[in-house]
Amino acid sequence: MSTTYETIRVDREGTIVTVTILEKTMRGVFFAEIGAAFRELAEDSELRAVIIRAEGTSFTYGLDLMSAATDLGAALQGGGAATRMELLRTIQRFQSCFNAIEECPVPVIAAVHNWCIGGGVDLICACDLRLASADSRFSVRETKIAIVADLGTLQRLPRIVGPGHARELAFTGKDISAERAATIGLVNHVYEDREATDAAAKALAAEIAANPPLTVRGTKQVMRQSEKGSLGDGLAYVAAWNAAFLASEDLGEAMSAFLGKRPPNYKGR
């Protein structure tokens, strides 16, 4: 990717891309840029995994309240129907930007350190996997500032941690530690510090990237589809998927490598 952004940096190493958050809070331009970046990544047929991390002292403090007050001042003070409609469109636009993360065709790994608040939880809930440093803290903080979280946490978090834990976090707005986050399943693993977390994210991305890329993409698509319906619907979908895509060069390579007792070389064909 050659696009230069203001609030994020996109770096590519082989088939793995790292998206780094550059600012401690989320301004309107951040949502536009993260959405644009992931829509572009979705078109990259060579991509195998994405990591989202942050450069500052914390992962993110969430929505930039000062910027929001300036951009949405009239709507936040009431306004008429037209003003409220504009606020609705703004929220939907921000939602679509995080939806682009969830809809990325390859696995997305969040590498969290220190504070991950409000919009940060919305963001990581849109990721497939979440890793955290031991000093990480998480909070669905919107409740404490009189906002109903509206960028995906209330829809995605119950699927990740279960309805009871999700309700506790959303109703209280409390801070929870990395240890508690791991206990309830919000994060997959906890590491000593940011450096170790970043290294683990790279290792996990590499492990994923070593697998047949079309199979990994298909697995993600099938799992996302299965979350939307019944067990029967999910089984029917994966049966149709494999009927269409099971026969591939990578499948032949997997068998050849196994018989030859050598590492496979998958090419996504």
N, C-alpha and C positions, 0 to 999 in steps of 0.2 A: 504494500500500500504506500502510495506516495503522498497522500493527503496530509497536510499539517493542521493540527488542531490547537486550540487555545487552552483547553482544560484537561485534555488527555494526550497521551503519547502512545503510538502504536508501533511496536517493534516486532520484526519477524526473524525467526531463526529456523531455517528449514521449513518444515510443515507446521510449526507451532508459532502462534502469535501471542504476544503479551500486550495487554492494554493497561497502561498505568494512569491512575487518577492523579492529577497534578495539583488540585486545589482541595482545601480542607472541607469546603462546603459546596453544595450543588446549586449553581446559578442556572438560569434558564438556558444559557448557551451550553452548559454541560449536558443537559438532556438531549438537546439537538445533536450534539457531537457524538455522544455515545450511541444514539440511535443510528446516525449516519454511518458510523464506523462499523456497527454490527450488520447493517444492511449491506454494506460493501463486502464484509467478510462472508456473508451468506452466499455470495456469488463466486467465491474462490473455491474452485474444484480441487485444488491441491491442499487445502487446509485440513488439518487433522485434530487440532485441539486449540483452545484459547484459555489464557490465564488473565484474570483481572486482579490487579494489585494496586497499591497506592504508594506514592513517593513521600508524603509528608509524615508528620509524627503520629498521625492516626489514619485509619482507613478512610473514614469520612464522618463528619458531624451531621450529615444529612442536608436538608433544604437550607439554603442561605436565606434566613428570615428577612434580613435587611433588603436583599435584592427582591424577594417576593413581595415585600411591602411596597416597594417602588413600582414593580411591574404590575401588581394586581391590586393596587391601592383602592381604586374605586369599587371593585368587586368585593373586597374584604370589608368595606364599610357599608355594604348593602347594595346601593345602586338599583337601577331599573332592570327590566327583563333583558334588554340588550346586553347590559353589562354582565349579568349573570350567565347569559348564553356564551359570552366570550370566555368567562371563567370555565364553563363546562368544556369548551373547545380546548382551552389550555391544559386542563387536567387530562383530557383524552389524548392530547398530543404527547404529554409527558408519559402517560401510560404506554403509548405505542412504542416509545423509545426503550423502555424496559422489556416490553414484549419482544422486541427485536433480539434481546439477549436470550430469552427463553427459546425463541424460534430459530436461533443459530443452529444449523444442521449438524454441527460437531459439538462434543462435550465442552462445557465452559466451567472452569475451575476458579473459584474466588479464594484469594489468599489474603486473609484479614489480619490486621495487627491493631492493637490498641482500640480506640473507640470506633464502633460501627453503629450509628444512631439513625433512627427515622428512615429517611430515604435510603440509607445504606443497607438496612434490613430488607427494604423493597428490592434493592439491586441484587443482593446475594441470594434472595429467595428465587430470583429468576435464573440463577446459575444451577448447574447440575450437581456440582460438588463444592463443598466449602471446607477450607482448612483455616486454622487460626493459631496465632501465637498465644502463649500462656497469659500475656497481659491484655488480651482482647476483652472488650466489654460490649454487650449488645443491648439495645433498647428500642422498643416500639414507642418512641418518645412522643409521637404525635398526640397521644391521649392527654399527656400532661400539658400540652399547649393548645387544647381545645380544637384539635383537628382529628377527623376520622381518617386514618391512614388510607390513602386512595391510589397508591401506585402498585398494588399487588400483594402486599404483606397479608392482608386479611383473607385473600383468596388462596395464596400459595402456602403460607406458613402452616395452616392446619394439615395440609398434605405431607409436610415435612416432619413436623413434631407431634402431630395429633391434635385434635380439637381442644383437649383440656389444657395442655401447655400453651397452645396458641391463644386461647382466651385469657389465661392468666397474664401473659405478657402484654396482650392488647388492652385488657381492662385496667391494668395497673400502670403500664408504662415504666415498669421497674427495670433497673439495670441487672443483667445477669453476667456471670463470669464465663470465661472460655470453658472451664470445667463443667459448669451447669449446661452450657450450650452443647457440649459433647454428650453429656448424660441424656439429654432429651432428643438428640439426633439433629440438632441444628447444624453442627459441624461434624465432619467425618473424623478428623484427627486434630490434636493440639500439639504444638511444638514449642520449644524453649523460647524462641524469640523470632523477630521478623525475618532475619536472615535464614534461619532454619525453615521457617514457613515458606519463604520464597523458593528455597532449594527443593523442598518437598513438593511444591506445586509443579516445578519444572520436571522433577523426576516422575510424578504422576502423569503429567502431560506426555512425556516421552514414552511411558509405559502404554498409554492409550494409543499414541501415534504409531507404535510398533505393530499394532493389530491391523487386520485388513480394513482399510478406510471405509469402503462401502458397507461393510458389515457393521462397523461402529455407527455410521450414520443411520443405517437401517434400524439398529437396536434402539438408538435414541428416538427415532420417529415412531417405532412401534410402542415404546414405553409411554411416550407422550399421548399417543392415540388411545392407549389402554386406560389412561387416567380419566378419559372423558366418558367412558361407557362401562358396560358390564363385563364380566369375565368372558362371557360368550362373544361379545363384540370384539374384545381384544384378541381372542383366539382366532376368530374369523379373519381379522385384519392381518395377523402375522402369518396365517396360512396363505392368504392371498399374496402377501409381500414375498414370502419365500418361493411361492410358485412362479413369481415373476422374476426374482433376482437371485435365487440360490445359485444357479449355474453361472459361474464367473471364472475368470483366469486366476483370481486369488484363491478360489476353492481348489483348483488344480495345483497351484503352488503350495498350498497348505499340505495337501496329500503327498506331493512330491518331496517336500522338505521333511515330513514325518518319516517317510520310507527311507529317505537318504540320510536321516539323522543329522540334519543341518538346519541352521536358522532360516526361516522363510524370508523372502524378499517380496513384500506385497506392494503392488503398484496401483491398486484402486481400479482394476479393470476386470 
